[in-house]
Amino acid sequence: MNQQSYYRWWQRADLYYQREHLFFAGHPVQGLADQFGTPSFVYSAARIKENLNRLHAALNATHLAGRYSFHYAMKANRFAPLLTFLKQTGLCGIDACSPGEVEHAVSCGFNPAEISFTASSLSTQDLALLARYDGIFMDCDSLHAIHCWGQLKPQTKIGIRVNPAMGIGRAANDKLQYAGEVTTKFGIYQEQFDEALEIAKSYGLTVSKIHFHTGCGYLTPQLEQLERLIAHCFWFVDRVGQVERVNIGGGLGVPHVATDQPLSLDQWAAVLQRQFGARSIQVEIEPGDYIVKDAGLLLLGKTFVEQKRNTVFVGVDAGFNIGPEPAYYDLPFQPVPLRCSDAPCTAVSVVGNINEALDVWYEQAWLPDLAEHRHLALINAGAYSSAMASNHCMRGQFKEFLLF
Ligand SMILES: Cc1ncc(COP(=O)(O)O)c(C=O)c1O
């Protein structure tokens, strides 16, 4: 990456440099860092709403208008003000994956009937807790879950999460795939599907939904795979005979590096139209990343700059434990300076304050001389960061703010 692309590719109407200063959601970022301190996550309410509106606009331009719905995957970011804001937009329901998430979503204003629940390895106690929420929709992902739910809620409707043994993910990144050649814990495979239907029948359960979520971070080049995947999953739909809904999971990605093109939502919507247009089925989509990831910045304080051997290290005051995606999934969170300049940049390694070798935010980041800088920001920190944070090394402290 060169200096130009470093400063340019991620800029957009609400994240840009003006007279050298970085602005986000209408705020000068230096002012936010000074006011809130670091490490702090800042989320833009307007960007979140814009992301959702863009998704709606893409599907409203197809024959699927009026027969689709979005369920925000709250595992991506469960910050209470953000969830309350989402509820107020009226643009999505919730995809929850634990009893705790359901309770939290309800406390932020969502009605259980707006919640679609999909999880793995549920205990009988989990299921009993979930059964208390009238109207919640259960997607069972194992034979065990169908048995338990059938005992708790006989004669009701359920969904079945299936595993099509095909995955999808950003740039063929295997770490982001939930299904594929390797056998995973997620969903029911073709060869056990008839048994699943028999169990459901034995409790008088009606299978009214087929659900699959097979990977994360897909962009336009992966849309052909998405189409193959959906086409393949009609095998399950046809086996049931008639279902009311198909949930295609989440997985829509956002650009992480200069060479990533944003996902073409027109092409994405065209895939859905081709696959579902001729069938009278409601389509559910449960994105997390796409809705909140690029709506968040992580503000960090600079701790040191020092050359060791052939590498210049820039230290910051938080590590991978509060934003694990770069370390766990090889998903780069690009560091950006709060002030830009025309001076030449140098390639540095941005590292955190955790005693682990994998605590590297970004290698080969082209940054200007940071002598006069007190802070850095990381883009794409709105999803799977604060939500996955741990207190490793007792450095789990951070703050979160929803900006309007
Ligand atoms: C069942 C299910 N649905 C939706 C999502 C959201 O995925 P993403 O944030 O990549 O859109 C996940 C995330 O792993 C998931 O497991």
The ligand as a Gaussian input file, in Angstrom:
#p B3LYP/6-31G(d) Opt

LIG

0 1
 C      -26.312000     -17.862000      12.890000
 C      -25.619000     -16.590000      12.581000
 N      -26.302000     -15.617000      11.947000
 C      -25.734000     -14.424000      11.657000
 C      -24.439000     -14.166000      11.991000
 C      -23.854000     -12.809000      11.660000
 O      -22.805000     -12.890000      10.786000
 P      -22.150000     -11.563000      10.210000
 O      -21.888000     -10.658000      11.330000
 O      -20.913000     -12.035000       9.546000
 O      -23.128000     -10.971000       9.236000
 C      -23.680000     -15.137000      12.640000
 C      -22.283000     -14.877000      12.958000
 O      -21.458000     -15.701000      13.076000
 C      -24.293000     -16.391000      12.944000
 O      -23.616000     -17.350000      13.570000

